[in-house]
């Protein structure tokens, strides 16, 4: 309505609406073709590994020799769904 009030012809508004509808349909097609990623898999012994690492980290908090070990904590404990193997 604002476009017509602003002086645009009904034909221009109609053309723009058709163009927007085509864009919407294209986006809907692309969205329907999108596959959501699979679930994140956690290695069966992850809880044990996590507890061990937390215990080691807690014990090493005051130890100057362990200063950089916290930086990589927990970064490599993911299972690769493609391989089904635990990565370290």
N, CA, C and O atoms as CSV, one atom per row, in Angstrom:
chain,resi,resn,atom,element,x,y,z
A,1,UNK,N,N,0.819,-1.185,0.000
A,1,UNK,CA,C,0.000,0.000,0.000
A,1,UNK,C,C,0.866,1.254,0.000
A,1,UNK,O,O,0.585,2.222,-0.707
A,2,UNK,N,N,1.945,1.217,0.822
A,2,UNK,CA,C,2.817,2.390,0.902
A,2,UNK,C,C,3.436,2.708,-0.455
A,2,UNK,O,O,3.614,3.875,-0.804
A,3,UNK,N,N,3.764,1.659,-1.223
A,3,UNK,CA,C,4.366,1.883,-2.541
A,3,UNK,C,C,3.370,2.550,-3.484
A,3,UNK,O,O,3.733,3.447,-4.246
A,4,UNK,N,N,2.137,2.119,-3.433
A,4,UNK,CA,C,1.110,2.723,-4.300
A,4,UNK,C,C,0.862,4.162,-3.871
A,4,UNK,O,O,0.740,5.048,-4.717
A,5,UNK,N,N,0.787,4.402,-2.567
A,5,UNK,CA,C,0.590,5.758,-2.056
A,5,UNK,C,C,1.767,6.647,-2.442
A,5,UNK,O,O,1.588,7.833,-2.719
A,6,UNK,N,N,2.977,6.071,-2.462
A,6,UNK,CA,C,4.181,6.838,-2.818
A,6,UNK,C,C,4.274,7.108,-4.309
A,6,UNK,O,O,5.187,7.807,-4.748
A,7,UNK,N,N,3.356,6.575,-5.092
A,7,UNK,CA,C,3.344,6.889,-6.512
A,7,UNK,C,C,3.752,5.761,-7.436
A,7,UNK,O,O,3.768,5.941,-8.654
A,8,UNK,N,N,4.083,4.607,-6.890
A,8,UNK,CA,C,4.421,3.477,-7.762
A,8,UNK,C,C,3.142,2.914,-8.341
A,8,UNK,O,O,2.091,2.891,-7.700
A,9,UNK,N,N,3.266,2.464,-9.565
A,9,UNK,CA,C,2.077,1.913,-10.220
A,9,UNK,C,C,1.775,0.523,-9.664
A,9,UNK,O,O,2.658,-0.154,-9.138
A,10,UNK,N,N,0.545,0.121,-9.787
A,10,UNK,CA,C,0.121,-1.200,-9.327
A,10,UNK,C,C,0.892,-2.279,-10.075
A,10,UNK,O,O,1.182,-3.336,-9.515
A,11,UNK,N,N,1.223,-2.021,-11.332
A,11,UNK,CA,C,1.976,-2.990,-12.141
A,11,UNK,C,C,3.383,-3.183,-11.577
A,11,UNK,O,O,3.879,-4.309,-11.540
A,12,UNK,N,N,4.037,-2.095,-11.136
A,12,UNK,CA,C,5.377,-2.201,-10.538
A,12,UNK,C,C,5.313,-2.989,-9.226
A,12,UNK,O,O,6.181,-3.815,-8.945
A,13,UNK,N,N,4.296,-2.729,-8.446
A,13,UNK,CA,C,4.136,-3.439,-7.180
A,13,UNK,C,C,3.888,-4.920,-7.450
A,13,UNK,O,O,4.442,-5.785,-6.773
A,14,UNK,N,N,3.064,-5.197,-8.430
A,14,UNK,CA,C,2.761,-6.589,-8.783
A,14,UNK,C,C,4.030,-7.301,-9.248
A,14,UNK,O,O,4.285,-8.434,-8.840
A,15,UNK,N,N,4.827,-6.648,-10.097
A,15,UNK,CA,C,6.076,-7.246,-10.581
A,15,UNK,C,C,7.032,-7.546,-9.419
A,15,UNK,O,O,7.669,-8.599,-9.378
A,16,UNK,N,N,7.118,-6.610,-8.491
A,16,UNK,CA,C,7.990,-6.799,-7.331
A,16,UNK,C,C,7.494,-7.960,-6.467
A,16,UNK,O,O,8.296,-8.740,-5.955
A,17,UNK,N,N,6.185,-8.075,-6.308
A,17,UNK,CA,C,5.618,-9.178,-5.526
A,17,UNK,C,C,5.919,-10.527,-6.189
A,17,UNK,O,O,6.222,-11.504,-5.504
A,18,UNK,N,N,5.837,-10.577,-7.500
A,18,UNK,CA,C,6.151,-11.808,-8.238
A,18,UNK,C,C,7.625,-12.163,-8.050
A,18,UNK,O,O,7.973,-13.321,-7.818
A,19,UNK,N,N,8.484,-11.147,-8.155
A,19,UNK,CA,C,9.914,-11.361,-7.968
A,19,UNK,C,C,10.214,-11.882,-6.555
A,19,UNK,O,O,11.003,-12.812,-6.388
A,20,UNK,N,N,9.591,-11.287,-5.560
A,20,UNK,CA,C,9.794,-11.740,-4.180
A,20,UNK,C,C,9.270,-13.152,-3.960
A,20,UNK,O,O,9.879,-13.930,-3.226
A,21,UNK,N,N,8.155,-13.487,-4.583
A,21,UNK,CA,C,7.602,-14.828,-4.460
A,21,UNK,C,C,8.541,-15.857,-5.096
A,21,UNK,O,O,8.698,-16.959,-4.569
A,22,UNK,N,N,9.162,-15.507,-6.221
A,22,UNK,CA,C,10.120,-16.408,-6.865
A,22,UNK,C,C,11.344,-16.623,-5.974
A,22,UNK,O,O,11.854,-17.737,-5.862
A,23,UNK,N,N,11.804,-15.547,-5.347
A,23,UNK,CA,C,12.933,-15.667,-4.435
A,23,UNK,C,C,12.570,-16.560,-3.245
A,23,UNK,O,O,13.379,-17.379,-2.807
A,24,UNK,N,N,11.370,-16.398,-2.737
A,24,UNK,CA,C,10.905,-17.213,-1.616
A,24,UNK,C,C,10.875,-18.691,-1.998
A,24,UNK,O,O,11.318,-19.547,-1.232
A,25,UNK,N,N,10.349,-18.984,-3.190
A,25,UNK,CA,C,10.275,-20.368,-3.646
A,25,UNK,C,C,11.669,-20.960,-3.820
A,25,UNK,O,O,11.903,-22.120,-3.480
A,26,UNK,N,N,12.598,-20.159,-4.351
A,26,UNK,CA,C,13.972,-20.637,-4.526
A,26,UNK,C,C,14.613,-20.928,-3.166
A,26,UNK,O,O,15.283,-21.948,-3.004
A,27,UNK,N,N,14.412,-20.049,-2.200
A,27,UNK,CA,C,14.955,-20.269,-0.862
A,27,UNK,C,C,14.333,-21.502,-0.200
A,27,UNK,O,O,15.024,-22.254,0.487
A,28,UNK,N,N,13.051,-21.703,-0.404
A,28,UNK,CA,C,12.391,-22.887,0.157
A,28,UNK,C,C,12.937,-24.168,-0.464
A,28,UNK,O,O,13.097,-25.172,0.230
A,29,UNK,N,N,13.224,-24.145,-1.763
A,29,UNK,CA,C,13.815,-25.318,-2.423
A,29,UNK,C,C,15.203,-25.600,-1.864
A,29,UNK,O,O,15.546,-26.749,-1.584
A,30,UNK,N,N,16.004,-24.538,-1.702
A,30,UNK,CA,C,17.352,-24.710,-1.153
A,30,UNK,C,C,17.289,-25.230,0.281
A,30,UNK,O,O,18.079,-26.089,0.673
A,31,UNK,N,N,16.366,-24.716,1.038
A,31,UNK,CA,C,16.220,-25.145,2.431
A,31,UNK,C,C,15.779,-26.605,2.513
A,31,UNK,O,O,16.249,-27.345,3.376
A,32,UNK,N,N,14.889,-27.018,1.630
A,32,UNK,CA,C,14.422,-28.406,1.667
A,32,UNK,C,C,15.525,-29.379,1.253
A,32,UNK,O,O,15.497,-30.546,1.643
A,33,UNK,N,N,16.500,-28.907,0.465
A,33,UNK,CA,C,17.610,-29.760,0.036
A,33,UNK,C,C,18.713,-29.826,1.089
A,33,UNK,O,O,19.606,-30.669,0.993
A,34,UNK,N,N,18.664,-28.959,2.079
A,34,UNK,CA,C,19.683,-28.910,3.117
A,34,UNK,C,C,19.518,-30.078,4.075
A,34,UNK,O,O,18.422,-30.345,4.568
A,35,UNK,N,N,20.610,-30.761,4.329
A,35,UNK,CA,C,20.597,-31.862,5.296
A,35,UNK,C,C,21.206,-31.386,6.594
A,35,UNK,O,O,22.328,-30.879,6.616
A,36,UNK,N,N,20.486,-31.543,7.644
A,36,UNK,CA,C,21.002,-31.173,8.962
A,36,UNK,C,C,22.144,-32.113,9.334
A,36,UNK,O,O,22.114,-33.291,8.978
A,37,UNK,N,N,23.144,-31.610,10.040
A,37,UNK,CA,C,24.241,-32.484,10.450
A,37,UNK,C,C,23.746,-33.553,11.417
A,37,UNK,O,O,22.754,-33.368,12.123
A,38,UNK,N,N,24.452,-34.658,11.429
A,38,UNK,CA,C,24.092,-35.756,12.317
A,38,UNK,C,C,24.372,-35.410,13.770
A,38,UNK,O,O,24.940,-34.361,14.074
A,39,UNK,N,N,23.972,-36.291,14.651
A,39,UNK,CA,C,24.187,-36.036,16.079
A,39,UNK,C,C,25.678,-36.080,16.429
A,39,UNK,O,O,26.467,-36.736,15.750
A,40,UNK,N,N,26.040,-35.389,17.473
A,40,UNK,CA,C,27.410,-35.427,17.965
A,40,UNK,C,C,27.556,-36.699,18.789
A,40,UNK,O,O,26.793,-36.943,19.724
A,41,UNK,N,N,28.531,-37.488,18.432
A,41,UNK,CA,C,28.747,-38.756,19.120
A,41,UNK,C,C,29.872,-38.610,20.133
A,41,UNK,O,O,30.898,-37.989,19.853
A,42,UNK,N,N,29.677,-39.173,21.282
A,42,UNK,CA,C,30.673,-39.114,22.345
A,42,UNK,C,C,31.190,-40.524,22.592
A,42,UNK,O,O,30.419,-41.481,22.677
A,43,UNK,N,N,32.491,-40.632,22.704
A,43,UNK,CA,C,33.116,-41.927,22.939
A,43,UNK,C,C,32.611,-42.514,24.258
A,43,UNK,O,O,32.437,-41.774,25.226
A,44,UNK,N,N,32.372,-43.833,24.317
A,44,UNK,CA,C,31.831,-44.468,25.522
A,44,UNK,C,C,32.657,-44.219,26.796
A,44,UNK,O,O,32.101,-44.173,27.893
A,45,UNK,N,N,33.962,-44.062,26.654
A,45,UNK,CA,C,34.782,-43.850,27.854
A,45,UNK,C,C,35.067,-42.377,28.111
A,45,UNK,O,O,35.967,-42.044,28.883
A,46,UNK,N,N,34.322,-41.511,27.482
A,46,UNK,CA,C,34.556,-40.079,27.627
A,46,UNK,C,C,34.394,-39.615,29.071
A,46,UNK,O,O,35.174,-38.777,29.525
A,47,UNK,N,N,33.423,-40.120,29.800
A,47,UNK,CA,C,33.202,-39.691,31.188
A,47,UNK,C,C,34.414,-40.021,32.051
A,47,UNK,O,O,34.827,-39.212,32.881
A,48,UNK,N,N,34.977,-41.193,31.859
A,48,UNK,CA,C,36.157,-41.595,32.629
A,48,UNK,C,C,37.333,-40.685,32.285
A,48,UNK,O,O,38.026,-40.195,33.176
A,49,UNK,N,N,37.553,-40.460,30.994
A,49,UNK,CA,C,38.635,-39.589,30.546
A,49,UNK,C,C,38.457,-38.184,31.097
A,49,UNK,O,O,39.422,-37.563,31.543
A,50,UNK,N,N,37.247,-37.688,31.068
A,50,UNK,CA,C,36.962,-36.349,31.568
A,50,UNK,C,C,37.285,-36.247,33.063
A,50,UNK,O,O,37.938,-35.299,33.500
A,51,UNK,N,N,36.826,-37.225,33.836
A,51,UNK,CA,C,37.109,-37.215,35.283
A,51,UNK,C,C,38.608,-37.246,35.551
A,51,UNK,O,O,39.105,-36.528,36.418
A,52,UNK,N,N,39.335,-38.090,34.794
A,52,UNK,CA,C,40.787,-38.173,34.971
A,52,UNK,C,C,41.456,-36.841,34.642
A,52,UNK,O,O,42.341,-36.397,35.373
A,53,UNK,N,N,41.048,-36.210,33.566
A,53,UNK,CA,C,41.653,-34.939,33.170
A,53,UNK,C,C,41.326,-33.828,34.162
A,53,UNK,O,O,42.183,-33.003,34.478
A,54,UNK,N,N,40.087,-33.805,34.653
A,54,UNK,CA,C,39.716,-32.787,35.642
A,54,UNK,C,C,40.529,-32.983,36.909
A,54,UNK,O,O,40.996,-32.014,37.506
A,55,UNK,N,N,40.703,-34.240,37.325
A,55,UNK,CA,C,41.494,-34.518,38.522
A,55,UNK,C,C,42.944,-34.075,38.322
A,55,UNK,O,O,43.539,-33.471,39.215
A,56,UNK,N,N,43.509,-34.372,37.155
A,56,UNK,CA,C,44.892,-33.968,36.867
A,56,UNK,C,C,45.011,-32.451,36.787
A,56,UNK,O,O,45.989,-31.875,37.264
A,57,UNK,N,N,44.032,-31.816,36.193
A,57,UNK,CA,C,44.041,-30.359,36.082
A,57,UNK,C,C,43.932,-29.712,37.459
A,57,UNK,O,O,44.645,-28.756,37.764
A,58,UNK,N,N,43.034,-30.241,38.284
A,58,UNK,CA,C,42.857,-29.716,39.635
A,58,UNK,C,C,44.145,-29.879,40.436
A,58,UNK,O,O,44.555,-28.964,41.150
A,59,UNK,N,N,44.778,-31.039,40.319
A,59,UNK,CA,C,46.018,-31.299,41.053
A,59,UNK,C,C,47.138,-30.387,40.559
A,59,UNK,O,O,48.002,-29.989,41.340
A,60,UNK,N,N,47.129,-30.059,39.292
A,60,UNK,CA,C,48.208,-29.267,38.718
A,60,UNK,C,C,47.994,-27.767,38.745
A,60,UNK,O,O,48.853,-27.022,38.274
A,61,UNK,N,N,46.882,-27.301,39.279
A,61,UNK,CA,C,46.612,-25.864,39.270
A,61,UNK,C,C,47.707,-25.050,39.973
A,61,UNK,O,O,48.060,-23.967,39.508
A,62,UNK,N,N,48.230,-25.543,41.052
A,62,UNK,CA,C,49.251,-24.801,41.774
A,62,UNK,C,C,50.658,-25.159,41.351
A,62,UNK,O,O,51.618,-24.549,41.823
A,63,UNK,N,N,50.799,-26.127,40.478
A,63,UNK,CA,C,52.113,-26.610,40.063
A,63,UNK,C,C,52.605,-25.817,38.858
A,63,UNK,O,O,51.966,-25.849,37.806
A,64,UNK,N,N,53.713,-25.113,38.983
A,64,UNK,CA,C,54.253,-24.287,37.895
A,64,UNK,C,C,54.669,-25.135,36.698
A,64,UNK,O,O,54.689,-24.632,35.575
A,65,UNK,N,N,55.002,-26.408,36.906
A,65,UNK,CA,C,55.417,-27.266,35.788
A,65,UNK,C,C,54.259,-27.573,34.849
A,65,UNK,O,O,54.499,-27.913,33.691
A,66,UNK,N,N,53.019,-27.467,35.300
A,66,UNK,CA,C,51.840,-27.798,34.501
A,66,UNK,C,C,51.176,-26.549,33.924
A,66,UNK,O,O,50.018,-26.609,33.512
A,67,UNK,N,N,51.869,-25.444,33.886
A,67,UNK,CA,C,51.285,-24.155,33.541
A,67,UNK,C,C,50.530,-24.152,32.203
A,67,UNK,O,O,49.436,-23.592,32.138
A,68,UNK,N,N,51.062,-24.744,31.156
A,68,UNK,CA,C,50.415,-24.696,29.843
A,68,UNK,C,C,49.475,-25.849,29.556
A,68,UNK,O,O,48.837,-25.864,28.504
A,69,UNK,N,N,49.368,-26.813,30.453
A,69,UNK,CA,C,48.582,-28.005,30.151
A,69,UNK,C,C,47.083,-27.748,30.099
A,69,UNK,O,O,46.353,-28.522,29.479
A,70,UNK,N,N,46.610,-26.696,30.726
A,70,UNK,CA,C,45.177,-26.413,30.726
A,70,UNK,C,C,44.715,-25.879,29.381
A,70,UNK,O,O,43.525,-25.949,29.075
A,71,UNK,N,N,45.613,-25.354,28.577
A,71,UNK,CA,C,45.236,-24.728,27.306
A,71,UNK,C,C,44.561,-25.706,26.352
A,71,UNK,O,O,43.616,-25.330,25.658
A,72,UNK,N,N,45.021,-26.940,26.302
A,72,UNK,CA,C,44.451,-27.892,25.365
A,72,UNK,C,C,43.432,-28.821,25.976
A,72,UNK,O,O,43.000,-29.778,25.334
A,73,UNK,N,N,43.046,-28.559,27.194
A,73,UNK,CA,C,42.131,-29.445,27.906
A,73,UNK,C,C,40.799,-29.570,27.184
A,73,UNK,O,O,40.139,-28.565,26.918
A,74,UNK,N,N,40.394,-30.809,26.861
A,74,UNK,CA,C,39.074,-31.075,26.308
A,74,UNK,C,C,38.901,-30.799,24.831
A,74,UNK,O,O,37.794,-30.966,24.319
A,75,UNK,N,N,39.927,-30.389,24.127
A,75,UNK,CA,C,39.763,-30.027,22.716
A,75,UNK,C,C,39.723,-31.219,21.779
A,75,UNK,O,O,39.165,-31.110,20.687
A,76,UNK,N,N,40.280,-32.328,22.152
A,76,UNK,CA,C,40.400,-33.437,21.207
A,76,UNK,C,C,39.539,-34.634,21.581
A,76,UNK,O,O,39.821,-35.751,21.145
A,77,UNK,N,N,38.514,-34.431,22.364
A,77,UNK,CA,C,37.703,-35.555,22.825
A,77,UNK,C,C,36.374,-35.651,22.092
A,77,UNK,O,O,35.314,-35.680,22.716
A,78,UNK,N,N,36.433,-35.698,20.783
A,78,UNK,CA,C,35.221,-35.825,19.983
A,78,UNK,C,C,35.336,-37.079,19.136
A,78,UNK,O,O,36.429,-37.473,18.729
A,79,UNK,N,N,34.213,-37.691,18.880
A,79,UNK,CA,C,34.167,-38.853,18.016
A,79,UNK,C,C,33.822,-38.394,16.618
A,79,UNK,O,O,32.910,-37.587,16.435
A,80,UNK,N,N,34.532,-38.892,15.641
A,80,UNK,CA,C,34.268,-38.566,14.255
A,80,UNK,C,C,33.163,-39.491,13.758
A,80,UNK,O,O,33.406,-40.688,13.602
A,81,UNK,N,N,31.936,-38.974,13.499
A,81,UNK,CA,C,30.831,-39.843,13.094
A,81,UNK,C,C,31.123,-40.606,11.812
A,81,UNK,O,O,30.603,-41.703,11.608
A,82,UNK,N,N,31.958,-40.030,10.942
A,82,UNK,CA,C,32.290,-40.705,9.681
A,82,UNK,C,C,33.125,-41.947,9.900
A,82,UNK,O,O,32.985,-42.931,9.175
A,83,UNK,N,N,33.981,-41.904,10.884
A,83,UNK,CA,C,34.857,-43.040,11.121
A,83,UNK,C,C,34.386,-43.920,12.267
A,83,UNK,O,O,34.717,-45.104,12.326
A,84,UNK,N,N,33.609,-43.336,13.181
A,84,UNK,CA,C,33.140,-44.094,14.326
A,84,UNK,C,C,34.248,-44.436,15.307
A,84,UNK,O,O,34.103,-45.343,16.127
A,85,UNK,N,N,35.376,-43.694,15.221
A,85,UNK,CA,C,36.501,-43.952,16.103
A,85,UNK,C,C,36.759,-42.731,16.950
A,85,UNK,O,O,36.424,-41.608,16.573
A,86,UNK,N,N,37.351,-42.963,18.085
A,86,UNK,CA,C,37.680,-41.877,19.013
A,86,UNK,C,C,38.978,-41.215,18.537
A,86,UNK,O,O,39.986,-41.880,18.297
A,87,UNK,N,N,38.918,-39.879,18.410
A,87,UNK,CA,C,40.114,-39.138,18.012
A,87,UNK,C,C,40.763,-38.555,19.246
A,87,UNK,O,O,40.068,-38.139,20.173
A,88,UNK,N,N,42.076,-38.516,19.275
A,88,UNK,CA,C,42.814,-37.888,20.385
A,88,UNK,C,C,43.802,-36.929,19.813
A,88,UNK,O,O,44.537,-36.282,20.559
